[in-house]
Amino acid sequence: MEIFHQIINRPGHHLSFEFFPPKDDDLNRLYETMKQFNRYHPDYYSITWGAGGKTVRKSLEVAEAIKNRIGVTCVAHFTGLGMTKKTVDELLMELRKRNVHNILVLRGDIPHSMDKDKAFHDGFQYAGELVKYIRSHAANAQDKLGILVAGSPEGHPEATSFDEDMNHLAYKVKQGAEGIVTQFFFDNACFYRFADAMHQRGVKVPVAVGVMIVTRSVMIKKMLQLSPNCTVPHELSDAIARYDNDDIAMEAFGVDFATRQIKDLLDHKVLRFHFYTMNHFGPTSKVLENLKGEFGRD
Ligand SMILES: Cc1cc2nc3c(=O)[nH]c(=O)nc-3n(C[C@H](O)[C@H](O)[C@H](O)COP(=O)(O)OP(=O)(O)OC[C@H]3O[C@@H](n4cnc5c(N)ncnc54)[C@H](O)[C@@H]3O)c2cc1C
């Protein structure tokens, strides 16, 4: 069995790519896209998970295909909202049966259809509780799952303060998470502050930077509504306004912006990059082509 701990702690640059189960159920198209990404020798592919369970079957199917059909290490996102301990055990067993042994443990985004109080009451209110449960459970201890968790470089929008949120993230690591994947951000100064906060708390696990390439003005406006504390540099907010109806120009700007953002992160010795691909090869591959030679693998 692959040892995820060794994969994410390997020295050098790391590239991982995130996908979601497509709404139109065209899984073959998704697999073709994933195969295109194979040329970048990914460390892993991750597949999102709909909190509340509606898309879980599809996530399980894609997770299995990533590992067994595409031939890449798979990290299945795994959310705790509304999940009982019994359901968690059953779903982890399902993943194991499908040869998937690594998860990104999350609280989950509360779907509109879900009653927040009920979701918190029935399931795991915080990702840290879920990491703790999984690590302390005998069946999981035997077959050591690889566990990643999410971090918010500018603090999670629901957190009472940045410092409190950093403490909660450090707790997730203390409970046994082996790595952190960040939420997207556009101002690298925020990430450097976050990295300092982790350092101050003695958190030493690898951190992968979540990269979002802005390709459509409408799309990013929606995302920013859900991430109210995301700092947007003037040049980006100007472009989002300017290219409201011009997706081609928006994507060209977004690719250039992400290229420069990653270049600066590389200059600051950041090694791990996790691309939110939005199931598209084009924009991410353009950024990676712009950075050809920088990752020591292309
Ligand atoms: C890389 C990445 C992938 C994602 N994939 C998915 C996905 O597939 N499906 C999905 O639904 N969502 C996904 N999300 C979104 C994520 O579920 C949301 O950001 C969610 O709002 C919080 O998840 P979390 O795991 O960070 O929560 P938590 O770590 O539980 O934190 C949530 C909030 O609770 C606070 N908190 C934590 N512990 C405590 C405590 N003990 N007491 C008081 N407050 C506490 C935190 O400070 C924070 O404000 C993803 C996010 C990232 C960064």
The ligand as an SDF file (V2000), in Angstrom:
LIG
                    3D

 53 58  0  0  0  0  0  0  0  0999 V2000
   -8.8880   22.6790    0.0760 C   0  0  0  0  0  0  0  0  0  0  0  0
  -10.3540   22.7820    0.4470 C   0  0  0  0  0  0  0  0  0  0  0  0
  -11.2400   21.8200   -0.0250 C   0  0  0  0  0  0  0  0  0  0  0  0
  -12.6020   21.8860    0.3200 C   0  0  0  0  0  0  0  0  0  0  0  0
  -13.4430   20.8960   -0.1400 N   0  0  0  0  0  0  0  0  0  0  0  0
  -14.7450   20.8800    0.2550 C   0  0  0  0  0  0  0  0  0  0  0  0
  -15.6240   19.8010   -0.1270 C   0  0  0  0  0  0  0  0  0  0  0  0
  -15.2250   18.8890   -0.8390 O   0  0  0  0  0  0  0  0  0  0  0  0
  -16.9010   19.8470    0.3170 N   0  0  0  0  0  0  0  0  0  0  0  0
  -17.3740   20.8640    1.1330 C   0  0  0  0  0  0  0  0  0  0  0  0
  -18.5510   20.8390    1.5210 O   0  0  0  0  0  0  0  0  0  0  0  0
  -16.5610   21.8930    1.5000 N   0  0  0  0  0  0  0  0  0  0  0  0
  -15.2690   21.9260    1.0880 C   0  0  0  0  0  0  0  0  0  0  0  0
  -14.4330   22.9420    1.4940 N   0  0  0  0  0  0  0  0  0  0  0  0
  -14.9880   24.0630    2.2550 C   0  0  0  0  0  0  0  0  0  0  0  0
  -15.0090   23.8100    3.7790 C   0  0  0  0  0  0  0  0  0  0  0  0
  -15.8730   22.7430    4.0810 O   0  0  0  0  0  0  0  0  0  0  0  0
  -15.4800   25.1130    4.4070 C   0  0  0  0  0  0  0  0  0  0  0  0
  -14.4700   26.0720    4.3520 O   0  0  0  0  0  0  0  0  0  0  0  0
  -16.0850   25.0100    5.7700 C   0  0  0  0  0  0  0  0  0  0  0  0
  -16.7960   26.2190    6.0040 O   0  0  0  0  0  0  0  0  0  0  0  0
  -15.0610   24.8750    6.8810 C   0  0  0  0  0  0  0  0  0  0  0  0
  -14.4040   23.7040    6.7970 O   0  0  0  0  0  0  0  0  0  0  0  0
  -13.1260   23.4080    7.7460 P   0  0  0  0  0  0  0  0  0  0  0  0
  -12.7960   22.0070    7.5770 O   0  0  0  0  0  0  0  0  0  0  0  0
  -12.0860   24.4330    7.5690 O   0  0  0  0  0  0  0  0  0  0  0  0
  -13.8560   23.6310    9.1760 O   0  0  0  0  0  0  0  0  0  0  0  0
  -13.3270   23.7260   10.6460 P   0  0  0  0  0  0  0  0  0  0  0  0
  -11.8830   23.4820   10.7690 O   0  0  0  0  0  0  0  0  0  0  0  0
  -14.2280   22.8960   11.4750 O   0  0  0  0  0  0  0  0  0  0  0  0
  -13.5730   25.2640   10.9790 O   0  0  0  0  0  0  0  0  0  0  0  0
  -14.8510   25.8550   10.7480 C   0  0  0  0  0  0  0  0  0  0  0  0
  -15.0040   27.0500   11.6800 C   0  0  0  0  0  0  0  0  0  0  0  0
  -15.1530   26.5940   13.0400 O   0  0  0  0  0  0  0  0  0  0  0  0
  -14.1500   27.1640   13.8610 C   0  0  0  0  0  0  0  0  0  0  0  0
  -13.7920   26.1560   14.8710 N   0  0  0  0  0  0  0  0  0  0  0  0
  -13.0760   25.0230   14.6650 C   0  0  0  0  0  0  0  0  0  0  0  0
  -12.9760   24.3230   15.8260 N   0  0  0  0  0  0  0  0  0  0  0  0
  -13.6520   25.0380   16.7650 C   0  0  0  0  0  0  0  0  0  0  0  0
  -13.9180   24.8540   18.1550 C   0  0  0  0  0  0  0  0  0  0  0  0
  -13.4780   23.7650   18.8180 N   0  0  0  0  0  0  0  0  0  0  0  0
  -14.6490   25.7970   18.8180 N   0  0  0  0  0  0  0  0  0  0  0  0
  -15.1310   26.8880   18.1740 C   0  0  0  0  0  0  0  0  0  0  0  0
  -14.9010   27.1270   16.8600 N   0  0  0  0  0  0  0  0  0  0  0  0
  -14.1830   26.2050   16.1600 C   0  0  0  0  0  0  0  0  0  0  0  0
  -13.0150   27.5330   12.9160 C   0  0  0  0  0  0  0  0  0  0  0  0
  -12.2030   28.5540   13.4760 O   0  0  0  0  0  0  0  0  0  0  0  0
  -13.7840   27.9760   11.6940 C   0  0  0  0  0  0  0  0  0  0  0  0
  -14.2580   29.2910   11.8410 O   0  0  0  0  0  0  0  0  0  0  0  0
  -13.0800   22.9330    1.1500 C   0  0  0  0  0  0  0  0  0  0  0  0
  -12.1730   23.9060    1.6130 C   0  0  0  0  0  0  0  0  0  0  0  0
  -10.8310   23.8370    1.2820 C   0  0  0  0  0  0  0  0  0  0  0  0
   -9.8820   24.8810    1.8000 C   0  0  0  0  0  0  0  0  0  0  0  0
  1  2  1  0
  2  3  1  0
  2 52  2  0
  3  4  2  0
  4  5  1  0
  4 50  1  0
  5  6  2  0
  6  7  1  0
  6 13  1  0
  7  8  2  0
  7  9  1  0
  9 10  1  0
 10 11  2  0
 10 12  1  0
 12 13  2  0
 13 14  1  0
 14 15  1  0
 14 50  1  0
 15 16  1  0
 16 17  1  0
 16 18  1  0
 18 19  1  0
 18 20  1  0
 20 21  1  0
 20 22  1  0
 22 23  1  0
 23 24  1  0
 24 25  2  0
 24 26  1  0
 24 27  1  0
 27 28  1  0
 28 29  2  0
 28 30  1  0
 28 31  1  0
 31 32  1  0
 32 33  1  0
 33 34  1  0
 33 48  1  0
 34 35  1  0
 35 36  1  0
 35 46  1  0
 36 37  1  0
 36 45  1  0
 37 38  2  0
 38 39  1  0
 39 40  1  0
 39 45  2  0
 40 41  1  0
 40 42  2  0
 42 43  1  0
 43 44  2  0
 44 45  1  0
 46 47  1  0
 46 48  1  0
 48 49  1  0
 50 51  2  0
 51 52  1  0
 52 53  1  0
M  END
$$$$
